[in-house]
Amino acid sequence: MLHFVSGDILLSKAAAIGHGIAPNDDFKQGLALALRERFPSMVKDFRHYCHTNHPKAGTAWAWAGVGADGHATRVINLLTQEAALEHGQHPGRAKLENVNHALHALKKLIEQEKLASVALPRLATGVGGLEWKDVEPLLKKVLGDLKVPVYVYSEYKRGVAAKEA
């Protein structure tokens, strides 16, 4: 069940927060930066995961841990962008094909781990560079039939908790 909401995804009460990144991402922009500040150990774990597994765009990596505020959380990193060509460069742009594959990986993860709910931003439309008009139908197609709530933060309002059902 998709629920389009307005608010600050960092205030979500969902069982997991998903967001788009690139393989070997440095978490220096957008939502990734906010998550890096809140969960610094996630970034270290992601770097280790990337060096060990060499993930490709179009996959997902889930992290569970405790944030700087002491609360346990889950973050699902959706690899929607292409990796940077060289160390120190910015990651590439997101591609709809990568978003599609990453959303299928997310759906599988939700079902396997029996997650009660998930919160997503307007995936791959910020730093990723895609248009929401192209991403939204794909999101509806892949996740629309899920039995658990997926809160899509379609309008960002800093510091405002969304009305999640």
Secondary structure, 3 states (H helix, E strand, C coil): CEEEEEECHHHCCCCEEEEEECCCCCCCCHHHHHHHHHCHHHHHHHHHHHHHHCCCCCCEEEEEEECCCCCEEEEEEEECECCCCCCCCCCCCECHHHHHHHHHHHHHHHHHHCCCCEEEECCCCCCCCCCHHHHHHHHHHHHCCCCCCEEEEEEECCCCCCCCC
